[in-house]
Amino acid sequence: MADEQGADYIDDADIEPPLARLMDTLAFDTVPPARRLIELLKERGWAGWTKLERVEPVRSER
C-alpha cells in the first residue's frame, strides 16, 4: 500500500512519540508474537508497531 499510495498514507496516525513507545511496550509485553512481527517488519524496511516508518531493511541473522 505504501508503494501505491505513499508512505504518508501508512503513517497517518497522529500519535505523540511517548504514547507510541508506551503502546509498543504494551504490545511486546502482552503479545508474545509481536517481537517476531517487528523483526519481519524490519527485514522488509519498516520500523515501529504503533507508528510505522520506513527504514533501511535489516537482514535477519537466522
ZAZAVEX-156292 format. One record per residue: residue number from 1; residue in one letter; x, y, z of N, C-alpha, C, O in turn. Coordinates in pm, 1 decimal. Last residue first. Layout:
N
(r NUM A (X Y Z) (X Y Z) (X Y Z) (X Y Z)),
...
This chain:
62
(r 62 R (1915.7 -1521.1 1124.8) (1868.4 -1660.6 1137.2) (1923.2 -1746.0 1030.5) (1893.8 -1865.5 1025.8)),
(r 61 E (1953.6 -1255.4 1123.0) (2070.9 -1337.9 1149.1) (2031.7 -1484.8 1163.5) (2112.1 -1564.6 1211.6)),
(r 60 S (1800.6 -1056.8 867.2) (1790.1 -1140.4 985.9) (1914.5 -1226.5 999.6) (1974.3 -1266.2 899.6)),
(r 59 R (1882.7 -734.5 752.3) (1887.8 -879.0 729.5) (1882.2 -953.1 860.4) (1951.5 -916.8 955.4)),
(r 58 V (1674.6 -459.5 727.1) (1775.8 -525.5 809.5) (1768.7 -674.3 782.9) (1661.4 -734.0 790.0)),
(r 57 P (1612.4 -176.8 515.8) (1586.6 -316.5 553.1) (1704.7 -377.5 627.9) (1820.4 -350.4 595.7)),
(r 56 E (1590.4 145.3 649.6) (1671.1 57.0 565.7) (1643.5 -87.7 608.8) (1650.7 -117.9 727.9)),
(r 55 V (1244.4 239.7 699.5) (1385.2 232.6 740.0) (1459.0 145.8 639.2) (1397.6 81.1 554.3)),
(r 54 R (937.2 410.4 742.4) (1031.1 343.5 651.6) (1171.4 351.0 708.5) (1213.1 455.0 759.6)),
(r 53 E (723.1 348.0 1022.1) (807.0 438.3 943.1) (900.7 355.3 857.1) (938.9 244.2 893.8)),
(r 52 L (427.9 330.2 1225.1) (518.1 274.2 1124.6) (598.9 382.9 1055.4) (550.9 494.0 1033.0)),
(r 51 K (341.9 323.7 1535.6) (367.1 429.6 1436.9) (472.2 378.5 1338.9) (591.9 383.4 1367.3)),
(r 50 T (320.8 81.3 1662.8) (210.2 175.3 1671.0) (221.2 281.7 1563.4) (120.6 324.6 1506.9)),
(r 49 W (560.3 -23.7 1566.5) (441.5 -108.0 1580.2) (320.2 -16.5 1576.8) (228.6 -35.8 1496.9)),
(r 48 G (869.6 14.0 1387.3) (757.8 59.6 1469.5) (643.6 -39.3 1470.9) (633.8 -127.2 1385.2)),
(r 47 A (980.6 8.3 1049.5) (1007.2 6.8 1192.9) (884.1 59.5 1265.1) (806.2 138.1 1211.3)),
(r 46 W (1061.4 -160.6 743.3) (968.8 -84.1 825.7) (1009.7 -94.3 971.1) (1067.5 -194.9 1012.3)),
(r 45 G (1193.5 -339.6 569.6) (1214.9 -195.8 559.3) (1117.1 -109.1 635.4) (1092.0 4.8 596.0)),
(r 44 R (1177.1 -607.1 606.5) (1108.8 -554.8 488.5) (1117.0 -402.3 477.3) (1056.4 -342.4 388.4)),
(r 43 E (1298.2 -649.9 844.7) (1356.2 -714.6 726.9) (1298.0 -658.1 598.4) (1362.6 -661.0 493.7)),
(r 42 K (1116.2 -517.4 1009.1) (1248.6 -458.6 987.5) (1315.8 -518.8 865.2) (1382.8 -448.2 789.9)),
(r 41 L (902.2 -702.8 1004.8) (884.1 -568.0 950.5) (1018.6 -504.7 917.9) (1034.7 -444.8 811.5)),
(r 40 L (1023.0 -916.8 1138.8) (981.6 -932.4 999.0) (960.9 -796.3 932.3) (998.0 -777.3 816.5)),
(r 39 E (1054.2 -802.5 1393.1) (1171.3 -848.8 1317.4) (1138.7 -859.9 1169.1) (1217.1 -817.7 1084.1)),
(r 38 I (785.3 -764.6 1457.3) (871.8 -647.6 1441.8) (997.3 -684.5 1364.2) (1042.7 -607.8 1279.3)),
(r 37 L (707.4 -1031.5 1482.3) (647.8 -949.6 1376.5) (731.4 -824.4 1351.4) (746.9 -782.5 1236.7)),
(r 36 R (849.3 -1097.4 1710.1) (884.9 -1162.3 1581.8) (827.2 -1082.3 1465.5) (891.8 -1067.6 1361.7)),
(r 35 R (711.4 -940.7 1896.8) (854.5 -917.1 1872.8) (899.6 -980.2 1741.1) (979.9 -921.4 1668.7)),
(r 34 A (452.1 -1052.0 1892.3) (474.7 -915.2 1845.9) (622.0 -889.1 1815.5) (653.4 -821.6 1717.4)),
(r 33 P (402.8 -1300.7 2006.0) (448.5 -1296.6 1866.8) (482.2 -1155.7 1815.6) (535.9 -1142.2 1705.6)),
(r 32 P (314.6 -1223.7 2279.0) (446.2 -1283.1 2250.4) (489.2 -1277.7 2103.7) (606.7 -1251.2 2078.6)),
(r 31 V (173.4 -958.1 2396.8) (151.3 -1041.3 2277.9) (286.4 -1100.5 2235.6) (363.5 -1035.5 2164.9)),
(r 30 T (259.0 -809.8 2614.8) (135.8 -887.2 2627.2) (107.8 -981.4 2509.6) (27.5 -1074.0 2521.8)),
(r 29 D (495.7 -676.1 2555.7) (484.8 -746.9 2683.2) (362.3 -837.0 2692.2) (362.2 -932.0 2770.5)),
(r 28 F (450.3 -557.8 2307.2) (560.7 -653.6 2322.0) (545.7 -737.2 2448.0) (579.0 -855.7 2448.3)),
(r 27 A (233.0 -386.4 2370.6) (216.8 -495.0 2272.3) (324.8 -600.2 2290.4) (295.2 -719.7 2289.3)),
(r 26 L (359.1 -214.7 2556.0) (242.7 -293.8 2594.9) (222.4 -411.3 2499.7) (197.4 -523.4 2543.9)),
(r 25 T (551.1 -99.0 2390.3) (592.4 -179.6 2504.8) (478.4 -268.4 2551.2) (499.7 -385.5 2582.4)),
(r 24 D (381.8 42.0 2213.1) (471.1 -62.6 2163.1) (512.5 -155.5 2276.5) (509.3 -277.6 2260.8)),
(r 23 M (264.6 223.8 2390.3) (179.9 125.0 2323.2) (263.3 10.8 2266.5) (221.1 -104.8 2270.9)),
(r 22 L (494.5 372.3 2461.9) (414.8 303.2 2563.5) (328.9 193.6 2501.1) (321.7 82.7 2554.0)),
(r 21 R (568.2 478.0 2212.4) (659.4 387.8 2284.6) (585.3 307.4 2390.4) (610.2 188.0 2406.8)),
(r 20 A (338.6 636.3 2162.8) (373.1 527.0 2071.2) (466.3 427.6 2139.6) (447.2 306.6 2127.4)),
(r 19 L (362.6 823.1 2368.7) (247.6 732.4 2366.9) (274.8 613.8 2275.2) (237.0 501.3 2307.9)),
(r 18 P (600.1 956.1 2292.0) (593.5 883.8 2420.0) (476.1 785.0 2425.6) (489.3 675.9 2481.1)),
(r 17 P (526.8 1058.6 2021.3) (627.1 953.6 2043.0) (620.7 884.3 2179.7) (634.7 762.1 2184.2)),
(r 16 E (174.2 1096.2 1957.1) (298.2 1150.8 2012.2) (396.5 1037.3 2041.0) (353.7 929.2 2081.5)),
(r 15 I (9.6 1031.1 1658.7) (37.6 984.1 1793.6) (171.6 1040.3 1838.1) (270.6 1032.6 1765.3)),
(r 14 D (-174.3 1029.2 1419.3) (-113.8 1145.5 1484.3) (-93.1 1113.0 1631.7) (-166.9 1159.9 1718.3)),
(r 13 A (-137.9 810.6 1158.1) (-175.4 822.8 1298.2) (-100.1 939.3 1361.3) (22.7 945.8 1356.3)),
(r 12 D (-51.3 762.9 907.2) (-145.0 872.9 921.0) (-192.6 890.5 1064.6) (-277.8 975.2 1091.5)),
(r 11 D (146.9 602.6 762.5) (170.5 668.6 890.3) (78.2 788.3 905.8) (124.3 902.0 916.2)),
(r 10 I (45.3 530.7 512.8) (61.0 428.6 615.6) (74.6 492.1 752.9) (19.4 440.7 850.2)),
(r 9 Y (58.0 771.1 374.7) (-71.6 704.5 390.4) (-65.7 602.2 502.6) (-161.1 588.3 579.2)),
(r 8 D (326.2 826.1 358.6) (244.7 909.0 447.8) (107.1 846.5 470.7) (46.5 867.5 575.7)),
(r 7 A (420.2 657.2 159.1) (446.5 621.1 298.7) (361.6 702.4 395.4) (327.9 653.8 503.3)),
(r 6 G (190.4 594.6 -111.1) (289.5 676.8 -42.3) (301.2 640.0 104.6) (204.0 597.1 166.8)),
(r 5 Q (31.6 421.4 -251.2) (-30.1 545.0 -202.5) (66.0 636.8 -127.5) (26.9 745.5 -84.9)),
(r 4 E (201.3 212.2 -340.9) (94.6 263.2 -426.4) (45.1 400.9 -383.2) (19.5 487.2 -467.2)),
(r 3 D (375.7 167.0 -131.9) (430.0 189.5 -265.3) (325.6 252.0 -357.3) (358.4 335.2 -441.9)),
(r 2 A (198.1 121.9 75.9) (283.4 240.1 81.7) (341.5 271.1 -55.0) (355.5 387.9 -91.4)),
(r 1 M (81.2 -119.0 0.0) (0.0 0.0 0.0) (86.1 126.0 0.0) (53.3 224.6 -66.1)),
